[in-house]
Amino acid sequence: MSTVIGLDQIRAETHRSIQDLTVGLAGGKAVCLRNALRLSKKDRDALKSLGERIAAVAEAGDDEDELVAALADVVLLVAESKPTGRALLSEIGGDLLTLTGLFRKYQEVCQLPEASGSTS
């Protein structure tokens, strides 16, 4: 006997399994940094390019301003809106350590779920 499931149920389960990162701001506001899977294909491609840019700049280790700019571009790209992304960047104030920590936390929280090894 087969199992019948509605597309709305599949969408809801998928939505719950794909995590975003919400960052609290001063004054009780919060910024949602969306998981890459919630972005458009164009934005996912841009995020991939930014990741490559960050890796190259970090490896070279000689241009702190370029690294800050690239990390800020990621925040603006994945933030639920440009104004909330700008608010987050304003609170960070260009602090490289905080931006790096935020980027790492975003990667940790928003990683893709592992595929199940089960075929049943």
Backbone as numpy.savetxt, mean C-alpha at the origin, in Angstrom:
# Nx Ny Nz CAx CAy CAz Cx Cy Cz
-22.62 -33.82 -5.14 -23.47 -32.64 -5.14 -22.58 -31.40 -5.14
-22.94 -30.43 -5.94 -22.14 -29.22 -6.04 -22.60 -28.17 -5.02
-21.69 -27.27 -4.74 -21.98 -26.17 -3.83 -22.33 -24.94 -4.66
-23.38 -24.24 -4.25 -23.79 -23.03 -4.95 -23.45 -21.84 -4.05
-22.77 -20.89 -4.63 -22.39 -19.70 -3.89 -22.63 -18.48 -4.78
-23.09 -17.41 -4.20 -23.36 -16.20 -4.97 -22.11 -15.35 -5.15
-22.07 -14.60 -6.23 -20.94 -13.73 -6.48 -20.79 -12.67 -5.39
-21.89 -12.21 -4.83 -21.80 -11.22 -3.75 -21.07 -11.80 -2.54
-21.29 -13.06 -2.25 -20.59 -13.71 -1.13 -19.11 -13.85 -1.45
-18.78 -14.20 -2.66 -17.37 -14.30 -3.07 -16.71 -12.93 -2.97
-17.39 -11.90 -3.45 -16.84 -10.54 -3.36 -16.61 -10.12 -1.92
-17.57 -10.41 -1.05 -17.45 -10.03 0.36 -16.28 -10.76 1.02
-16.14 -12.06 0.75 -15.03 -12.83 1.33 -13.69 -12.33 0.82
-13.62 -12.02 -0.46 -12.39 -11.49 -1.04 -12.06 -10.14 -0.43
-13.06 -9.29 -0.29 -12.85 -7.96 0.30 -12.27 -8.08 1.71
-12.77 -9.02 2.49 -12.28 -9.21 3.86 -10.86 -9.78 3.88
-10.49 -10.56 2.89 -9.18 -11.20 2.91 -8.06 -10.29 2.40
-8.40 -9.24 1.69 -7.40 -8.31 1.16 -7.32 -7.12 2.11
-6.22 -7.04 2.87 -6.10 -6.01 3.89 -5.50 -4.73 3.35
-6.00 -3.62 3.89 -5.42 -2.31 3.67 -4.71 -1.92 4.96
-3.94 -0.84 4.92 -3.29 -0.32 6.11 -3.91 1.03 6.43
-4.46 1.17 7.62 -5.01 2.45 8.06 -4.06 3.06 9.07
-3.69 4.32 8.82 -2.73 5.03 9.66 -3.46 6.19 10.33
-3.39 6.23 11.67 -4.02 7.30 12.42 -3.21 8.58 12.36
-3.91 9.70 12.24 -3.28 11.01 12.21 -3.67 11.79 13.47
-2.99 12.89 13.70 -3.34 13.76 14.82 -4.78 14.24 14.63
-5.46 14.45 15.72 -6.83 14.92 15.64 -7.85 13.83 15.39
-7.41 12.57 15.47 -8.35 11.46 15.32 -8.66 11.06 13.89
-8.08 11.71 12.91 -8.33 11.32 11.52 -7.46 10.12 11.16
-7.80 9.48 10.06 -7.05 8.30 9.62 -6.93 8.32 8.10
-5.88 7.67 7.61 -5.64 7.54 6.18 -5.59 6.06 5.85
-6.34 5.67 4.85 -6.32 4.28 4.38 -5.35 4.18 3.21
-4.34 3.32 3.37 -3.42 3.01 2.28 -3.90 1.69 1.68
-4.38 1.76 0.46 -5.04 0.62 -0.18 -4.05 -0.45 -0.63
-4.47 -1.68 -0.48 -3.72 -2.82 -0.98 -3.57 -2.67 -2.49
-2.44 -3.09 -3.03 -2.19 -2.98 -4.46 -3.28 -3.64 -5.30
-3.89 -4.69 -4.78 -4.95 -5.38 -5.53 -6.20 -4.53 -5.68
-6.33 -3.47 -4.89 -7.48 -2.58 -5.00 -7.22 -1.44 -6.00
-6.01 -1.35 -6.49 -5.64 -0.29 -7.43 -5.97 -0.71 -8.85
-6.08 0.29 -9.72 -6.28 0.00 -11.15 -4.99 -0.62 -11.70
-5.09 -1.24 -12.85 -3.92 -1.83 -13.49 -2.85 -0.77 -13.71
-3.24 0.39 -14.16 -2.30 1.49 -14.39 -1.58 1.86 -13.09
-2.33 1.96 -11.99 -1.72 2.32 -10.71 -0.84 1.18 -10.16
-1.25 -0.07 -10.40 -0.39 -1.20 -9.97 0.93 -1.18 -10.72
0.87 -0.87 -12.01 2.11 -0.76 -12.80 2.98 0.38 -12.27
2.35 1.50 -11.94 3.10 2.64 -11.38 3.71 2.27 -10.04
2.98 1.53 -9.23 3.49 1.09 -7.92 4.69 0.16 -8.10
4.62 -0.72 -9.07 5.74 -1.61 -9.35 6.97 -0.80 -9.76
6.78 0.18 -10.62 7.90 1.03 -11.04 8.48 1.81 -9.86
7.61 2.30 -8.99 8.09 3.01 -7.81 8.89 2.09 -6.89
8.43 0.85 -6.76 9.15 -0.13 -5.94 10.55 -0.38 -6.50
10.65 -0.47 -7.82 11.96 -0.66 -8.45 12.84 0.57 -8.26
12.22 1.75 -8.36 12.96 3.00 -8.14 13.48 3.08 -6.71
12.64 2.73 -5.75 13.03 2.74 -4.33 14.18 1.78 -4.09
14.07 0.58 -4.65 15.14 -0.42 -4.46 16.46 0.08 -5.04
16.40 0.68 -6.23 17.63 1.16 -6.86 18.26 2.30 -6.07
17.44 3.24 -5.61 17.95 4.38 -4.84 18.49 3.91 -3.50
17.76 3.01 -2.85 18.21 2.50 -1.54 19.52 1.73 -1.68
19.66 0.96 -2.75 20.89 0.20 -2.97 22.09 1.12 -3.22
21.86 2.17 -3.99 22.93 3.13 -4.26 23.30 3.88 -2.98
22.30 4.16 -2.15 22.54 4.74 -0.84 23.10 6.14 -0.82
22.96 6.88 -1.91 23.59 8.20 -1.94 22.63 9.36 -2.16
21.33 9.11 -2.29 20.41 10.20 -2.57 19.17 10.11 -1.68
19.32 10.64 -0.47 18.24 10.60 0.51 17.00 11.34 0.01
17.19 12.47 -0.65 16.05 13.25 -1.15 15.25 12.47 -2.19
15.95 11.73 -3.05 15.27 10.91 -4.07 14.48 9.78 -3.40
15.03 9.19 -2.35 14.33 8.13 -1.64 13.08 8.67 -0.95
13.19 9.81 -0.31 12.03 10.44 0.32 10.96 10.73 -0.72
11.36 11.27 -1.87 10.41 11.59 -2.93 9.71 10.33 -3.46
10.46 9.26 -3.65 9.87 8.01 -4.16 8.89 7.41 -3.15
9.27 7.42 -1.88 8.37 6.89 -0.85 7.11 7.75 -0.73
7.27 9.06 -0.86 6.11 9.96 -0.83 5.19 9.68 -2.02
5.77 9.40 -3.18 4.97 9.06 -4.36 4.15 7.79 -4.13
4.72 6.82 -3.43 3.98 5.61 -3.10 2.78 5.95 -2.22
3.01 6.76 -1.19 1.92 7.14 -0.28 0.80 7.81 -1.07
1.14 8.75 -1.93 0.10 9.44 -2.71 -0.63 8.50 -3.65
0.08 7.52 -4.18 -0.54 6.57 -5.11 -1.51 5.62 -4.41
-1.14 5.12 -3.25 -1.98 4.10 -2.60 -2.98 4.68 -1.61
-2.85 5.95 -1.26 -3.80 6.56 -0.33 -5.19 6.57 -0.95
-6.21 6.46 -0.10 -7.57 6.42 -0.62 -7.94 7.69 -1.39
-7.27 8.81 -1.06 -7.46 10.05 -1.82 -6.17 10.88 -1.71
-5.97 11.74 -2.67 -4.78 12.60 -2.66 -4.75 13.49 -1.41
-5.88 14.12 -1.02 -5.83 14.97 0.17 -5.45 14.21 1.45
-5.93 12.99 1.61 -5.56 12.24 2.82 -4.10 11.80 2.74
-3.64 11.47 1.54 -2.22 11.13 1.37 -1.33 12.31 1.69
-1.74 13.50 1.23 -0.97 14.70 1.53 -0.97 15.02 3.02
-2.10 14.78 3.68 -2.18 15.01 5.13 -1.20 14.10 5.87
-1.13 12.84 5.45 -0.18 11.90 6.06 1.26 12.37 5.83
1.57 12.76 4.61 2.92 13.22 4.30 3.26 14.49 5.06
2.28 15.34 5.25 2.51 16.57 6.02 2.89 16.25 7.46
2.20 15.27 8.06 2.54 14.88 9.43 3.91 14.21 9.51
4.28 13.49 8.48 5.59 12.83 8.47 6.70 13.87 8.29
6.42 14.88 7.50 7.35 15.98 7.35 8.68 15.63 6.69
8.70 14.65 5.82 9.93 14.30 5.11 10.92 13.47 5.92
10.49 12.96 7.07 11.36 12.13 7.91 11.58 10.77 7.23
12.79 10.53 6.77 13.11 9.31 6.04 12.86 8.06 6.86
13.22 8.07 8.13 13.01 6.87 8.97 11.53 6.54 9.09
10.71 7.56 9.28 9.27 7.32 9.41 8.69 6.84 8.08
9.09 7.46 6.99 8.60 7.02 5.67 9.02 5.58 5.38
10.25 5.24 5.70 10.73 3.88 5.49 9.95 2.89 6.35
9.72 3.26 7.59 8.94 2.40 8.48 7.51 2.22 7.98
6.91 3.29 7.49 5.56 3.22 6.95 5.53 2.31 5.72
6.51 2.46 4.85 6.59 1.63 3.64 6.72 0.15 4.01
7.58 -0.15 4.97 7.75 -1.55 5.40 6.46 -2.10 5.99
5.79 -1.29 6.81 4.54 -1.74 7.42 3.48 -1.97 6.35
3.43 -1.08 5.36 2.49 -1.24 4.25 2.76 -2.55 3.52
4.03 -2.83 3.23 4.38 -4.08 2.56 3.97 -5.29 3.41
4.21 -5.21 4.70 3.90 -6.32 5.61 2.39 -6.58 5.68
1.62 -5.54 5.87 0.17 -5.69 6.04 -0.53 -6.02 4.72
-0.08 -5.43 3.65 -0.78 -5.54 2.38 -0.23 -6.62 1.45
0.59 -7.51 2.00 1.13 -8.57 1.14 0.01 -9.46 0.64
0.26 -10.06 -0.49 -0.74 -10.95 -1.07 -0.89 -12.19 -0.21
-2.13 -12.66 -0.04 -2.29 -13.91 0.70 -1.66 -15.06 -0.07
-1.12 -16.01 0.67 -0.49 -17.16 0.02 -1.54 -18.06 -0.59
-1.21 -18.62 -1.72 -2.12 -19.55 -2.38 -2.20 -20.83 -1.58
-3.37 -21.38 -1.53 -3.56 -22.64 -0.81 -2.95 -23.79 -1.59
-2.33 -24.71 -0.89 -1.76 -25.88 -1.53 -2.81 -26.95 -1.82
-3.99 -26.76 -1.27 -5.06 -27.74 -1.42 -5.78 -27.55 -2.74
-6.13 -28.65 -3.37 -6.89 -28.60 -4.61 -8.34 -29.02 -4.39
-8.69 -29.31 -3.16 -10.07 -29.74 -2.92 -10.92 -28.65 -2.36
